[in-house]
Amino acid sequence: QVQLVESGGGLVQAGGSLRLSCTASGSISSLNDMGWSRQAPGKQRELVAGITRSSVPSYADSVKGRFTISRDNGKNTVTLQMNSLKPEDTGVYYCYARPSSISPRYWGQGTQVTVSS
């Protein structure tokens, strides 16, 4: 089992920045890919950013150039730096991690991000 705890959400004005962090714990020796998804009210959850164990990032088109994902394998953490935030970035952000490429994703409990116009 993998437990994930997110932190760093909050309320920010459009154009502002927030930094989300997620720490994994539990029965893990190493983690494969990690990342973030979000769910806006009335919408499906979407993947926002992912990062491989070797720190190769990937981003949704909607956040490219504004968000940066990073990880610390020694601390089992993944971070999402969000800049130039827009109201459409509002939603609950969930951290995920997979122990291997064939295992299911484990999810955190989510942290609310609200961007006001």
DSSP file (Angstrom, degrees, kcal/mol; ACC not computed):
  #  RESIDUE AA STRUCTURE BP1 BP2  ACC     N-H-->O    O-->H-N    N-H-->O    O-->H-N    TCO  KAPPA ALPHA  PHI   PSI    X-CA   Y-CA   Z-CA
    1    1 A Q              0   0    0      0, 0.0    26,-2.3     0, 0.0     2,-0.4   0.000 360.0 360.0 360.0 144.5    0.0    0.0    0.0
    2    2 A V  E     -A   26   0A   0     24,-0.2     2,-0.4    95,-0.1    24,-0.2  -0.986 360.0-159.2-122.9 128.3    1.1    3.5   -0.8
    3    3 A Q  E     -A   25   0A   0     22,-3.2    22,-2.4    -2,-0.4     2,-0.4  -0.904   7.8-166.0-107.3 136.9   -0.2    6.6    1.1
    4    4 A L  E     -A   24   0A   0     -2,-0.4   105,-0.5   103,-0.4     2,-0.5  -0.978   4.6-170.0-125.6 132.9    0.0   10.0   -0.5
    5    5 A V  E     -A   23   0A   0     18,-1.9    18,-2.1    -2,-0.4     2,-0.2  -0.980   8.3-160.0-126.8 121.3   -0.5   13.3    1.3
    6    6 A E  E     +A   22   0A   0     -2,-0.5     2,-0.3    16,-0.2    16,-0.2  -0.616  12.9 171.8 -96.1 156.9   -0.8   16.6   -0.6
    7    7 A S  E     +A   21   0A   0     14,-2.2    14,-2.7    -2,-0.2   104,-0.1  -0.976  43.4  63.5-153.4 161.0   -0.3   20.1    0.6
    8    8 A G        +     0   0    0     -2,-0.3    11,-0.4     1,-0.3    14,-0.0   0.383  59.7 133.7 108.2  -3.4   -0.1   23.6   -0.7
    9    9 A G        +     0   0    0     12,-0.1     2,-0.3     9,-0.1    -1,-0.3  -0.151  23.3 119.3 -70.6 174.8   -3.5   24.3   -2.2
   10   10 A G  E     -d  113   0B   0    102,-1.1   104,-2.8   101,-0.1     2,-0.4  -0.989  59.8 -50.7 161.9-165.2   -5.3   27.5   -1.6
   11   11 A L  E     +d  114   0B   0     -2,-0.3     2,-0.3   102,-0.2   104,-0.2  -0.891  52.1 164.0-107.7 131.8   -6.9   30.7   -3.0
   12   12 A V  E     -d  115   0B   0    102,-2.5   104,-2.4    -2,-0.4     2,-0.1  -0.986  35.3-110.7-144.8 151.9   -4.9   32.9   -5.4
   13   13 A Q  E >   -d  116   0B   0     -2,-0.3     3,-2.3   102,-0.2    72,-0.2  -0.477  51.7 -81.2 -79.3 155.6   -5.7   35.6   -7.8
   14   14 A A  T 3  S+     0   0    0    102,-2.5    72,-0.2     1,-0.3    -1,-0.1  -0.286 120.5  29.8 -54.9 137.0   -5.4   35.1  -11.6
   15   15 A G  T 3  S+     0   0    0     70,-3.2    69,-0.6     1,-0.3    -1,-0.3   0.255 100.0 113.5  93.1 -11.7   -1.7   35.5  -12.6
   16   16 A G    <   -     0   0    0     -3,-2.3    69,-2.3    69,-0.2     2,-0.3  -0.069  59.4-119.7 -83.9-173.0   -0.5   34.3   -9.2
   17   17 A S        -     0   0    0     66,-0.2     2,-0.3    67,-0.2    66,-0.2  -0.933  20.5-177.6-132.1 151.8    1.4   31.2   -8.2
   18   18 A L  E     - B   0  82A   0     64,-2.2    64,-3.2    -2,-0.3     2,-0.5  -0.979  15.1-146.4-142.3 154.3    1.0   28.2   -6.0
   19   19 A R  E     - B   0  81A   0    -11,-0.4     2,-0.4    -2,-0.3    62,-0.2  -0.980  12.7-163.0-125.9 120.0    3.2   25.2   -5.2
   20   20 A L  E     - B   0  80A   0     60,-2.8    60,-2.7    -2,-0.5     2,-0.3  -0.815   6.6-170.0-101.5 140.5    1.8   21.8   -4.5
   21   21 A S  E     -AB   7  79A   0    -14,-2.7   -14,-2.2    -2,-0.4     2,-0.4  -0.944   5.4-170.3-128.1 152.5    3.7   19.1   -2.8
   22   22 A C  E     -AB   6  78A   0     56,-1.6    56,-2.0    -2,-0.3     2,-0.5  -0.990   4.3-162.4-144.3 131.3    3.0   15.4   -2.2
   23   23 A T  E     -AB   5  77A   0    -18,-2.1   -18,-1.9    -2,-0.4     2,-0.3  -0.960   9.0-151.5-118.3 131.0    4.8   12.9   -0.1
   24   24 A A  E     +A    4   0A   0     52,-2.7     2,-0.3    -2,-0.5   -20,-0.2  -0.767  21.2 164.4-100.3 144.4    4.4    9.2   -0.5
   25   25 A S  E     +A    3   0A   0    -22,-2.4   -22,-3.2    -2,-0.3     2,-0.3  -0.932  27.2  64.4-147.5 170.8    4.8    6.6    2.3
   26   26 A G  E    S-A    2   0A   0     -2,-0.3     2,-2.1   -24,-0.2   -24,-0.2  -0.857  97.3  -3.0 117.1-150.8    4.0    3.0    3.0
   27   27 A S  S    S+     0   0    0    -26,-2.3     2,-0.4    -2,-0.3    -2,-0.0  -0.492  91.0 127.9 -84.7  72.7    5.2   -0.2    1.6
   28   28 A I        +     0   0    0     -2,-2.1     3,-0.1     1,-0.1    -2,-0.1  -0.988  36.2 175.7-131.6 136.8    7.4    1.2   -1.1
   29   29 A S  S    S-     0   0    0      1,-0.5     2,-0.3    -2,-0.4    -1,-0.1   0.686  83.4 -13.9-101.8 -32.6   11.0    0.6   -2.1
   30   30 A S        -     0   0    0     69,-0.1    -1,-0.5    46,-0.0     2,-0.4  -0.970  65.8-129.3-160.3 161.4   10.9    2.9   -5.1
   31   31 A L        -     0   0    0     -2,-0.3     3,-0.1     1,-0.2    69,-0.1  -0.931   8.5-156.0-119.9 142.6    8.2    4.6   -7.1
   32   32 A N        -     0   0    0     66,-3.4    -1,-0.2    -2,-0.4     2,-0.2   0.659  69.3  -3.3 -82.7-116.3    7.8    4.6  -10.9
   33   33 A D        -     0   0    0     19,-0.1    65,-1.9    67,-0.1    -1,-0.3  -0.503  65.4-176.2 -80.9 150.1    5.9    7.5  -12.3
   34   34 A M  E     +FE  51  97B   0     17,-2.3    17,-2.7    63,-0.2     2,-0.3  -0.870  16.4 130.2-132.1 165.7    4.3   10.1  -10.2
   35   35 A G  E     -FE  50  96B   0     61,-1.9    61,-2.4    -2,-0.3     2,-0.4  -0.994  41.8 -86.6 173.9-166.4    2.2   13.1  -11.1
   36   36 A W  E     -FE  49  95B   0     13,-3.0    12,-2.7    -2,-0.3    13,-1.8  -0.984  23.3-179.8-136.1 141.9   -0.9   15.3  -10.7
   37   37 A S  E     -FE  47  94B   0     57,-2.5    57,-2.8    -2,-0.4     2,-0.3  -0.861  13.0-153.7-127.7 169.7   -4.4   15.3  -12.0
   38   38 A R  E     -FE  46  93B   0      8,-2.4     8,-2.8    -2,-0.3     2,-0.4  -0.977   7.3-154.5-143.3 157.7   -7.2   17.7  -11.3
   39   39 A Q  E     - E   0  92B   0     53,-1.9    53,-2.3    -2,-0.3     6,-0.2  -0.957   9.7-160.2-136.4 117.5  -11.0   17.8  -11.3
   40   40 A A    >   -     0   0    0      4,-0.4     3,-2.3    -2,-0.4    51,-0.1  -0.586  44.8 -76.8 -88.8 157.2  -13.0   20.9  -11.8
   41   41 A P  T 3  S+     0   0    0      0, 0.0    -1,-0.1     0, 0.0     3,-0.1  -0.299 117.9   4.5 -55.8 128.5  -16.7   21.1  -10.7
   42   42 A G  T 3  S+     0   0    0      1,-0.2     2,-0.3    -3,-0.1    -2,-0.0   0.538 114.0 101.3  76.4   6.0  -18.9   19.2  -13.2
   43   43 A K  S <  S-     0   0    0     -3,-2.3    -1,-0.2     1,-0.0     2,-0.1  -0.819  75.5-101.2-122.5 162.0  -15.9   18.0  -15.2
   44   44 A Q        -     0   0    0     -2,-0.3    -4,-0.4     1,-0.1     2,-0.1  -0.423  47.1 -93.8 -76.2 154.8  -14.0   14.7  -15.5
   45   45 A R        -     0   0    0     -6,-0.2     2,-0.4    -2,-0.1    -6,-0.2  -0.468  46.7-164.7 -66.2 138.2  -10.6   14.3  -13.8
   46   46 A E  E     -F   38   0B   0     -8,-2.8    -8,-2.4    -2,-0.1     2,-0.3  -0.965  23.2-113.1-128.0 145.4   -7.8   15.2  -16.2
   47   47 A L  E     +F   37   0B   0     -2,-0.4   -10,-0.3   -10,-0.2     3,-0.1  -0.594  31.5 178.1 -73.7 133.1   -4.1   14.5  -16.0
   48   48 A V  E     -     0   0B   0    -12,-2.7    12,-2.6     1,-0.4     2,-0.3   0.829  60.7 -12.1-102.6 -48.4   -2.1   17.7  -15.6
   49   49 A A  E     -FG  36  59B   0    -13,-1.8   -13,-3.0    10,-0.2    -1,-0.4  -0.990  55.6-171.5-157.1 147.5    1.5   16.6  -15.3
   50   50 A G  E     -FG  35  58B   0      8,-2.2     8,-2.1    -2,-0.3     2,-0.3  -0.931   4.1-162.8-136.8 161.7    3.5   13.4  -14.9
   51   51 A I  E     -FG  34  57B   0    -17,-2.7   -17,-2.3    -2,-0.3    19,-0.1  -0.975  14.8-134.0-150.0 133.5    7.1   12.6  -14.2
   52   52 A T    >   -     0   0    0      4,-2.0     3,-2.2    -2,-0.3   -19,-0.1  -0.245  36.7 -99.6 -79.0 171.4    9.0    9.4  -14.6
   53   53 A R  T 3  S+     0   0    0      1,-0.3    20,-0.1     2,-0.1    -1,-0.1   0.843 127.7  53.8 -61.0 -31.8   11.5    8.0  -12.1
   54   54 A S  T 3  S-     0   0    0      2,-0.1    -1,-0.3     1,-0.0    -2,-0.0   0.240 124.2-107.3 -87.6  14.6   14.3    9.4  -14.2
   55   55 A S    <   +     0   0    0     -3,-2.2    -2,-0.1     1,-0.2    16,-0.0   0.794  64.4 153.9  67.9  33.0   12.5   12.8  -14.0
   56   56 A V        -     0   0    0     14,-0.0    -4,-2.0     2,-0.0    -1,-0.2  -0.848  33.0-149.6 -88.0 118.4   11.3   13.0  -17.6
   57   57 A P  E     -G   51   0B   0      0, 0.0     2,-0.3     0, 0.0    -6,-0.2  -0.469  17.6-171.2 -91.2 160.5    8.2   15.3  -17.4
   58   58 A S  E     -G   50   0B   0     -8,-2.1    -8,-2.2    -2,-0.1     2,-0.3  -0.983   8.4-166.5-143.7 149.4    5.0   15.4  -19.4
   59   59 A Y  E     -G   49   0B   0     -2,-0.3   -10,-0.2   -10,-0.2     2,-0.2  -0.961  26.6-109.9-137.6 150.3    2.3   18.1  -19.3
   60   60 A A    >>  -     0   0    0    -12,-2.6     3,-1.7    -2,-0.3     4,-1.0  -0.512  39.0-116.3 -68.7 148.4   -1.2   18.6  -20.5
   61   61 A D  T 34 S+     0   0    0      1,-0.3     3,-0.5     2,-0.2    -1,-0.1   0.844 112.4  64.4 -57.0 -33.6   -1.4   21.2  -23.3
   62   62 A S  T 34 S+     0   0    0      1,-0.2    -1,-0.3     3,-0.0   -14,-0.1   0.674 111.8  33.1 -67.5 -17.0   -3.4   23.5  -21.1
   63   63 A V  T X> S+     0   0    0     -3,-1.7     3,-2.3   -15,-0.2     4,-2.2   0.455  82.5 128.5-119.0  -3.6   -0.6   23.9  -18.6
   64   64 A K  T 3< S+     0   0    0     -4,-1.0     4,-0.1    -3,-0.5    -3,-0.0  -0.282  80.2  16.3 -57.9 135.3    2.5   23.7  -20.7
   65   65 A G  T 34 S+     0   0    0      2,-0.4    -1,-0.3     1,-0.1     3,-0.1   0.299 125.4  59.5  85.5 -10.5    4.8   26.7  -20.1
   66   66 A R  T <4 S+     0   0    0     -3,-2.3    17,-2.0     1,-0.2     2,-0.3   0.693  97.1  54.0-117.1 -34.6    3.1   27.5  -16.8
   67   67 A F  E  <  -C   82   0A   0     -4,-2.2    -2,-0.4    15,-0.2     2,-0.4  -0.792  59.3-166.1-107.2 147.5    3.4   24.5  -14.6
   68   68 A T  E     -C   81   0A   0     13,-2.4    13,-3.1    -2,-0.3     2,-0.4  -0.992   4.8-159.7-133.7 127.0    6.6   22.6  -13.7
   69   69 A I  E     +C   80   0A   0     -2,-0.4     2,-0.3    11,-0.2    11,-0.2  -0.837  17.5 164.9-105.6 143.2    6.7   19.2  -12.1
   70   70 A S  E     -C   79   0A   0      9,-2.1     9,-2.9    -2,-0.4     2,-0.3  -0.952  14.4-157.8-147.9 165.6    9.7   17.8  -10.2
   71   71 A R  E     -C   78   0A   0     -2,-0.3     2,-0.5     7,-0.2     7,-0.2  -0.980  15.6-147.5-146.8 158.3   10.4   15.0   -7.8
   72   72 A D  E >>> -C   77   0A   0      5,-2.3     5,-1.8    -2,-0.3     4,-0.9  -0.932  10.9-168.9-126.2 104.4   12.9   13.9   -5.2
   73   73 A N  T 345S+     0   0    0     -2,-0.5     3,-0.3     1,-0.2    -1,-0.1   0.835  85.8  57.8 -66.3 -32.2   13.3   10.1   -5.2
   74   74 A G  T 345S+     0   0    0      1,-0.2    -1,-0.2     2,-0.1    -2,-0.0   0.823 117.6  32.6 -66.6 -30.4   15.1   10.1   -1.9
   75   75 A K  T <45S-     0   0    0     -3,-0.6   -51,-0.2     2,-0.1    -1,-0.2   0.401 104.3-126.3-105.4  -0.3   12.2   11.7   -0.2
   76   76 A N  T  <5 +     0   0    0     -4,-0.9   -52,-2.7    -3,-0.3     2,-0.3   0.914  62.9 139.2  54.3  46.0    9.4   10.2   -2.3
   77   77 A T  E   < -BC  23  72A   0     -5,-1.8    -5,-2.3   -54,-0.2     2,-0.4  -0.891  38.8-165.1-121.0 152.3    8.0   13.6   -3.0
   78   78 A V  E     -BC  22  71A   0    -56,-2.0   -56,-1.6    -2,-0.3     2,-0.4  -0.997  11.3-163.0-133.2 139.0    6.6   15.2   -6.1
   79   79 A T  E     -BC  21  70A   0     -9,-2.9    -9,-2.1    -2,-0.4     2,-0.5  -0.939   9.9-159.1-126.7 143.5    6.0   18.9   -6.5
   80   80 A L  E     -BC  20  69A   0    -60,-2.7   -60,-2.8    -2,-0.4     2,-0.6  -0.953   6.7-161.9-124.1 110.6    4.0   21.0   -8.9
   81   81 A Q  E     -BC  19  68A   0    -13,-3.1   -13,-2.4    -2,-0.5     2,-0.6  -0.828  11.3-165.3 -90.5 121.0    4.9   24.6   -9.3
   82   82 A M  E     +BC  18  67A   0    -64,-3.2   -64,-2.2    -2,-0.6     2,-0.3  -0.931  11.5 173.5-116.3 116.2    2.0   26.5  -10.9
   83   83 A N        +     0   0    0    -17,-2.0   -66,-0.2    -2,-0.6   -67,-0.2  -0.745  59.2  23.6-115.8 164.3    2.6   29.9  -12.3
   84   84 A S  S    S-     0   0    0    -69,-0.6    -1,-0.2    -2,-0.3   -67,-0.2   0.900  84.7-160.3  48.9  48.2    0.4   32.3  -14.3
   85   85 A L        -     0   0    0    -69,-2.3   -70,-3.2    -3,-0.2   -69,-0.2  -0.248   7.9-158.2 -65.2 145.8   -2.6   30.7  -12.8
   86   86 A K    >   -     0   0    0    -72,-0.2     3,-2.3   -71,-0.1     4,-0.2  -0.837  31.7-109.7-120.0 157.0   -6.0   31.1  -14.6
   87   87 A P  G >  S+     0   0    0      0, 0.0     3,-1.8     0, 0.0    28,-0.4   0.844 117.5  63.4 -55.6 -32.6   -9.5   30.8  -13.3
   88   88 A E  G 3  S+     0   0    0      1,-0.3   -48,-0.0   -48,-0.0    -3,-0.0   0.559  88.3  70.4 -72.4  -5.1   -9.9   27.6  -15.4
   89   89 A D  G <  S+     0   0    0     -3,-2.3    -1,-0.3    26,-0.0    24,-0.1   0.514  74.0 119.3 -82.4  -5.6   -7.1   26.0  -13.3
   90   90 A T    <   +     0   0    0     -3,-1.8     2,-0.3    -4,-0.2    24,-0.2  -0.332  40.3  87.8 -61.8 138.1   -9.5   25.9  -10.4
   91   91 A G  E    S- H   0 113B   0     22,-2.6    22,-2.8   -51,-0.1     2,-0.6  -0.944  80.7 -59.1 161.6-177.9  -10.3   22.4   -9.1
   92   92 A V  E     -EH  39 112B   0    -53,-2.3   -53,-1.9    -2,-0.3     2,-0.5  -0.855  49.1-148.5 -94.0 125.6   -9.2   19.7   -6.7
   93   93 A Y  E     -EH  38 111B   0     18,-3.0    18,-2.0    -2,-0.6     2,-0.4  -0.833  11.6-164.3-101.2 128.9   -5.7   18.5   -7.4
   94   94 A Y  E     -E   37   0B   0    -57,-2.8   -57,-2.5    -2,-0.5     2,-0.3  -0.926   9.6-144.3-116.5 133.5   -4.8   14.9   -6.7
   95   95 A C  E     -E   36   0B   0     -2,-0.4    13,-2.3   -59,-0.2     2,-0.3  -0.686  21.3-171.7 -87.6 146.3   -1.3   13.5   -6.5
   96   96 A Y  E     -EI  35 107B   0    -61,-2.4   -61,-1.9    -2,-0.3     2,-0.3  -0.955   9.6-178.5-136.8 161.0   -0.7   10.0   -7.8
   97   97 A A  E     -EI  34 106B   0      9,-1.7     9,-2.9    -2,-0.3   -63,-0.2  -0.986  11.7-155.3-153.9 149.6    2.1    7.4   -7.8
   98   98 A R        -     0   0    0    -65,-1.9   -66,-3.4    -2,-0.3     7,-0.1  -0.996  12.4-150.3-128.6 129.9    2.7    4.0   -9.1
   99   99 A P  S    S+     0   0    0      0, 0.0     2,-0.3     0, 0.0    -1,-0.1   0.817  85.4   3.2 -66.5 -29.0    5.2    1.5   -7.6
  100  100 A S  S >  S-     0   0    0      4,-0.2     3,-0.9   -69,-0.1   -67,-0.1  -0.934  81.3 -99.7-148.4 171.3    5.8    0.0  -11.0
  101  101 A S  T 3  S+     0   0    0     -2,-0.3    -1,-0.0     1,-0.2     0, 0.0   0.673 121.9  43.8 -69.7 -15.9    4.8    0.5  -14.6
  102  102 A I  T 3  S+     0   0    0      2,-0.1    -1,-0.2    -4,-0.0    -4,-0.0   0.432  95.1  93.1-108.7  -0.3    2.2   -2.3  -14.4
  103  103 A S  S <  S-     0   0    0     -3,-0.9     3,-0.1     1,-0.1     2,-0.0  -0.561  81.6-101.6 -90.1 157.9    0.7   -1.4  -11.0
  104  104 A P        -     0   0    0      0, 0.0     2,-0.3     0, 0.0    -4,-0.2  -0.290  42.8 -95.4 -71.2 162.4   -2.4    0.8  -10.6
  105  105 A R        -     0   0    0     -7,-0.1     2,-0.4    -6,-0.1    -7,-0.2  -0.572  29.9-145.2 -76.2 140.2   -2.1    4.4   -9.5
  106  106 A Y  E     -I   97   0B   0     -9,-2.9    -9,-1.7    -2,-0.3     2,-0.3  -0.849  20.4-150.9 -98.5 145.0   -2.5    5.3   -5.9
  107  107 A W  E     -I   96   0B   0     -2,-0.4  -103,-0.4   -11,-0.2   -11,-0.2  -0.880   6.9-132.9-121.9 148.2   -4.1    8.6   -5.2
  108  108 A G        -     0   0    0    -13,-2.3  -103,-0.2    -2,-0.3     3,-0.1  -0.238  37.0-100.8 -81.9-178.1   -4.0   11.2   -2.5
  109  109 A Q        -     0   0    0   -105,-0.5  -104,-0.1     1,-0.2   -15,-0.1   0.627  64.8-114.9 -84.2 -13.5   -7.0   12.8   -0.9
  110  110 A G        -     0   0    0    -15,-0.1     2,-0.4     1,-0.1   -16,-0.2   0.103  17.6-127.7  97.9 150.4   -6.8   16.0   -3.0
  111  111 A T  E     - H   0  93B   0    -18,-2.0   -18,-3.0  -104,-0.1     2,-0.3  -0.999  24.9-118.7-136.8 136.3   -6.1   19.6   -2.3
  112  112 A Q  E     - H   0  92B   0     -2,-0.4  -102,-1.1   -20,-0.2     2,-0.5  -0.546  24.2-172.3 -80.5 132.2   -8.3   22.5   -3.4
  113  113 A V  E     -dH  10  91B   0    -22,-2.8   -22,-2.6    -2,-0.3     2,-0.5  -0.993   4.7-176.7-120.5 124.4   -6.9   25.1   -5.7
  114  114 A T  E     -d   11   0B   0   -104,-2.8  -102,-2.5    -2,-0.5     2,-0.6  -0.983   6.7-168.6-124.8 124.3   -9.1   28.2   -6.4
  115  115 A V  E     -d   12   0B   0     -2,-0.5     2,-0.3   -28,-0.4  -102,-0.2  -0.949  11.9-154.1-114.3 117.5   -8.1   30.9   -8.8
  116  116 A S  E      d   13   0B   0   -104,-2.4  -102,-2.5    -2,-0.6    -2,-0.0  -0.644 360.0 360.0 -92.7 148.0  -10.1   34.1   -8.7
  117  117 A S              0   0    0     -2,-0.3    -1,-0.1  -104,-0.2  -104,-0.1   0.443 360.0 360.0 -89.0 360.0  -10.5   36.4  -11.7
